[in-house]
Amino acid sequence: MKRIILTIAAIFALVFTASAQKWYVGGGAGLELSFENNKGTNGGKFGLTINPEVGYNINEKFAVGAAIALGFETVWESSAKAQPAFLFSFDPYFRWNFLKLSDRFNLFADATASFGCNGQLFAYGFAIRPGLSYAFSDKLSLVTHFANLGFTGKGSKIEYGLGVIIDSSVGLYWNF
């Protein structure tokens, strides 16, 4: 935990001493909702997260960054009581701005790795997350992710999947 806090402090120190228009800070909120019917058993998952984030624009096409996800999720099955769990993860990513739709709109894809905890289990994952950004000005941008293609693991269980719309997030970035 001490290493994570020192890493975050180092990132913020770099942010505040860097050159203009390369760095961004911000964050967002995320929602995940899924339902499954597995061998006659109905179940699902509901989760909410907040994600403070910092990143660096390498050039107009590429950026790197990291987010911290804090939140909770509830998993249920028709035959069992819902099981709420606290979530924490560190999520470094590589962003590719692959299509500039106009001066203000960009389509991008993030390749994200996740490391953290879900309740009392170690959690990890890798995902490709497409998104859309809209620049209100040179300093302020709205960013949304609208899908998630990848896998996650919790303890010894690995889940593969594609979440469209129901695994989404919206956030604001301040560029400086």
KOLZAGU-659979 format. One record per residue (C-alpha): residue in one letter; x, z, y. Coordinates in nm, 4 decimals, padded with zeros to 6 digits. Layout:
N
+----+----------+----------+----------+
! aa !        X !        Z !        Y !
+----+----------+----------+----------+
!  A !        X !        Z !        Y !
...
+----+----------+----------+----------+
// end
This chain:
176
+----+----------+----------+----------+
! aa !        X !        Z !        Y !
+----+----------+----------+----------+
!  M !  00.0000 !  00.0000 !  00.0000 !
!  K !  00.2904 !  00.0772 !  00.2325 !
!  R !  00.4307 ! -00.2744 !  00.1763 !
!  I !  00.0951 ! -00.4346 !  00.2606 !
!  I !  00.0687 ! -00.2390 !  00.5867 !
!  L !  00.4286 ! -00.3266 !  00.6826 !
!  T !  00.3660 ! -00.6955 !  00.6028 !
!  I !  00.0540 ! -00.6967 !  00.8201 !
!  A !  00.2414 ! -00.5231 !  01.1032 !
!  A !  00.5222 ! -00.7818 !  01.0807 !
!  I !  00.2707 ! -01.0690 !  01.0953 !
!  F !  00.1050 ! -00.9233 !  01.4056 !
!  A !  00.4460 ! -00.8660 !  01.5689 !
!  L !  00.5286 ! -01.2335 !  01.5129 !
!  V !  00.1913 ! -01.3385 !  01.6518 !
!  F !  00.2405 ! -01.1595 !  01.9810 !
!  T !  00.5942 ! -01.2911 !  02.0353 !
!  A !  00.5313 ! -01.6550 !  01.9372 !
!  S !  00.4960 ! -01.9648 !  02.1510 !
!  A !  00.1598 ! -02.0713 !  02.2909 !
!  Q ! -00.1026 ! -02.2765 !  02.1005 !
!  K !  00.0665 ! -02.2405 !  01.7601 !
!  W ! -00.0803 ! -01.9090 !  01.6473 !
!  Y ! -00.4395 ! -01.8057 !  01.5939 !
!  V ! -00.6150 ! -01.4789 !  01.5130 !
!  G ! -00.9719 ! -01.4206 !  01.4237 !
!  G ! -01.1824 ! -01.3604 !  01.1257 !
!  G ! -01.5238 ! -01.3952 !  00.9861 !
!  A ! -01.7929 ! -01.2664 !  00.7588 !
!  G ! -01.8718 ! -01.3965 !  00.4133 !
!  L ! -02.1683 ! -01.3948 !  00.1787 !
!  E ! -02.1747 ! -01.4598 ! -00.1954 !
!  L ! -02.4931 ! -01.4812 ! -00.4015 !
!  S ! -02.5101 ! -01.6036 ! -00.7598 !
!  F ! -02.7576 ! -01.5913 ! -01.0466 !
!  E ! -02.6969 ! -01.6519 ! -01.4149 !
!  N ! -02.8977 ! -01.6742 ! -01.7325 !
!  N ! -02.6593 ! -01.6124 ! -02.0209 !
!  K ! -02.8090 ! -01.6009 ! -02.3729 !
!  G ! -03.1463 ! -01.4824 ! -02.2417 !
!  T ! -02.9973 ! -01.2141 ! -02.0158 !
!  N ! -03.0643 ! -01.2605 ! -01.6459 !
!  G ! -02.8055 ! -01.1343 ! -01.4024 !
!  G ! -02.6332 ! -01.2047 ! -01.0782 !
!  K ! -02.3980 ! -01.1001 ! -00.8038 !
!  F ! -02.4388 ! -01.0240 ! -00.4329 !
!  G ! -02.1432 ! -00.9623 ! -00.2033 !
!  L ! -02.0623 ! -00.9209 !  00.1663 !
!  T ! -01.7131 ! -00.9299 !  00.3198 !
!  I ! -01.5403 ! -00.9210 !  00.6567 !
!  N ! -01.2106 ! -01.1104 !  00.6830 !
!  P ! -00.9641 ! -01.0486 !  00.9675 !
!  E ! -00.7162 ! -01.3371 !  00.9730 !
!  V ! -00.3943 ! -01.4631 !  01.1328 !
!  G ! -00.2395 ! -01.8093 !  01.1039 !
!  Y !  00.0196 ! -02.0511 !  01.2333 !
!  N ! -00.0360 ! -02.4235 !  01.3036 !
!  I !  00.2699 ! -02.6054 !  01.1698 !
!  N !  00.1445 ! -02.9298 !  01.3273 !
!  E ! -00.1928 ! -03.1028 !  01.3785 !
!  K ! -00.2410 ! -03.1546 !  01.0030 !
!  F ! -00.1089 ! -02.8342 !  00.8421 !
!  A ! -00.1348 ! -02.4580 !  00.8924 !
!  V ! -00.0497 ! -02.1428 !  00.6992 !
!  G ! -00.2136 ! -01.8060 !  00.7293 !
!  A ! -00.3402 ! -01.4929 !  00.5640 !
!  A ! -00.6636 ! -01.2981 !  00.5618 !
!  I ! -00.7607 ! -00.9555 !  00.4413 !
!  A ! -01.1024 ! -00.9292 !  00.2789 !
!  L ! -01.2904 ! -00.5998 !  00.2929 !
!  G ! -01.6384 ! -00.5598 !  00.1544 !
!  F ! -01.8585 ! -00.4782 ! -00.1406 !
!  E ! -02.0328 ! -00.6540 ! -00.4241 !
!  T ! -02.3135 ! -00.5607 ! -00.6579 !
!  V ! -02.3334 ! -00.7093 ! -01.0063 !
!  W ! -02.6443 ! -00.6713 ! -01.2193 !
!  E ! -02.7890 ! -00.7679 ! -01.5539 !
!  S ! -03.1560 ! -00.7512 ! -01.6470 !
!  S ! -03.0869 ! -00.4779 ! -01.9015 !
!  A ! -02.8547 ! -00.2636 ! -01.6903 !
!  K ! -02.8445 ! -00.0859 ! -01.3551 !
!  A ! -02.6703 ! -00.2632 ! -01.0637 !
!  Q ! -02.3008 ! -00.1778 ! -01.0332 !
!  P ! -02.1734 ! -00.1695 ! -00.6701 !
!  A ! -01.7976 ! -00.2005 ! -00.6110 !
!  F ! -01.5664 ! -00.1890 ! -00.3062 !
!  L ! -01.3547 ! -00.5045 ! -00.2534 !
!  F ! -01.0121 ! -00.5424 ! -00.0984 !
!  S ! -00.7866 ! -00.8462 ! -00.1169 !
!  F ! -00.4914 ! -01.0111 !  00.0541 !
!  D ! -00.5488 ! -01.3889 !  00.0747 !
!  P ! -00.2610 ! -01.6129 !  00.1911 !
!  Y ! -00.3546 ! -01.9796 !  00.2332 !
!  F ! -00.2274 ! -02.3273 !  00.3144 !
!  R ! -00.4630 ! -02.5409 !  00.5294 !
!  W ! -00.4773 ! -02.9203 !  00.5406 !
!  N ! -00.6781 ! -03.0716 !  00.8298 !
!  F ! -00.7550 ! -03.3961 !  00.6506 !
!  L ! -01.0179 ! -03.5573 !  00.8753 !
!  K ! -01.0554 ! -03.5402 !  01.2530 !
!  L ! -01.4185 ! -03.6332 !  01.3211 !
!  S ! -01.3863 ! -03.6090 !  01.7010 !
!  D ! -01.1854 ! -03.4223 !  01.9631 !
!  R ! -01.3731 ! -03.1060 !  01.8652 !
!  F ! -01.4647 ! -03.1405 !  01.4927 !
!  N ! -01.2193 ! -03.1225 !  01.1985 !
!  L ! -01.2735 ! -03.1176 !  00.8239 !
!  F ! -01.0143 ! -02.9148 !  00.6353 !
!  A ! -00.9358 ! -02.7679 !  00.2942 !
!  D ! -00.7681 ! -02.4344 !  00.2269 !
!  A ! -00.5666 ! -02.3675 ! -00.0876 !
!  T ! -00.6013 ! -01.9899 ! -00.1205 !
!  A ! -00.4502 ! -01.7317 ! -00.3533 !
!  S ! -00.6122 ! -01.3864 ! -00.3754 !
!  F ! -00.4688 ! -01.0529 ! -00.4836 !
!  G ! -00.6518 ! -00.7234 ! -00.4592 !
!  C ! -00.8925 ! -00.4818 ! -00.6215 !
!  N ! -01.2568 ! -00.4967 ! -00.7166 !
!  G ! -01.3771 ! -00.1460 ! -00.7818 !
!  Q ! -01.1099 ! -00.0035 ! -01.0085 !
!  L ! -00.9950 ! -00.3389 ! -01.1491 !
!  F ! -00.7063 ! -00.5565 ! -01.0285 !
!  A ! -00.8505 ! -00.8864 ! -00.9033 !
!  Y ! -00.6789 ! -01.2210 ! -00.8521 !
!  G ! -00.7737 ! -01.5815 ! -00.8007 !
!  F ! -00.6991 ! -01.9267 ! -00.6699 !
!  A ! -00.9437 ! -02.1549 ! -00.4895 !
!  I ! -00.9776 ! -02.4730 ! -00.2889 !
!  R ! -01.2189 ! -02.4050 ! -00.0023 !
!  P ! -01.3365 ! -02.6983 !  00.2123 !
!  G ! -01.4462 ! -02.6208 !  00.5643 !
!  L ! -01.5410 ! -02.7453 !  00.9086 !
!  S ! -01.4002 ! -02.6332 !  01.2434 !
!  Y ! -01.5454 ! -02.6851 !  01.5901 !
!  A ! -01.3328 ! -02.6247 !  01.9021 !
!  F ! -01.5367 ! -02.4831 !  02.1899 !
!  S ! -01.2213 ! -02.5030 !  02.4029 !
!  D ! -00.8422 ! -02.5064 !  02.3594 !
!  K ! -00.8588 ! -02.1306 !  02.2972 !
!  L ! -01.1770 ! -02.0692 !  02.0920 !
!  S ! -01.2869 ! -02.2272 !  01.7620 !
!  L ! -01.5719 ! -02.1765 !  01.5169 !
!  V ! -01.4719 ! -02.2133 !  01.1510 !
!  T ! -01.6915 ! -02.2237 !  00.8426 !
!  H ! -01.6169 ! -02.2558 !  00.4720 !
!  F ! -01.9018 ! -02.3993 !  00.2689 !
!  A ! -01.7839 ! -02.4059 ! -00.0922 !
!  N ! -01.5398 ! -02.2525 ! -00.3347 !
!  L ! -01.3796 ! -02.4340 ! -00.6286 !
!  G ! -01.1447 ! -02.2248 ! -00.8394 !
!  F ! -01.1166 ! -01.9214 ! -01.0613 !
!  T ! -01.1110 ! -01.5454 ! -01.0256 !
!  G ! -00.9981 ! -01.2762 ! -01.2628 !
!  K ! -01.0945 ! -00.9102 ! -01.2751 !
!  G ! -00.9048 ! -00.7010 ! -01.5249 !
!  S ! -00.9051 ! -00.9085 ! -01.8435 !
!  K ! -01.2090 ! -01.1241 ! -01.7490 !
!  I ! -01.1564 ! -01.4688 ! -01.5901 !
!  E ! -01.4400 ! -01.6593 ! -01.4167 !
!  Y ! -01.4258 ! -02.0300 ! -01.3334 !
!  G ! -01.6727 ! -02.1923 ! -01.1037 !
!  L ! -01.7985 ! -02.3878 ! -00.8103 !
!  G ! -02.0025 ! -02.2172 ! -00.5412 !
!  V ! -02.1709 ! -02.4400 ! -00.2849 !
!  I ! -02.3430 ! -02.2902 !  00.0232 !
!  I ! -02.4000 ! -01.9597 ! -00.1595 !
!  D ! -02.0293 ! -01.8752 ! -00.1294 !
!  S ! -01.9783 ! -01.9347 !  00.2405 !
!  S ! -01.8231 ! -01.7749 !  00.5475 !
!  V ! -01.8348 ! -01.8185 !  00.9247 !
!  G ! -01.5725 ! -01.7007 !  01.1718 !
!  L ! -01.4170 ! -01.7355 !  01.5158 !
!  Y ! -01.0499 ! -01.8051 !  01.5943 !
!  W ! -00.8661 ! -01.7339 !  01.9176 !
!  N ! -00.5745 ! -01.9778 !  01.9661 !
!  F ! -00.2713 ! -01.8806 !  02.1734 !
+----+----------+----------+----------+
// end
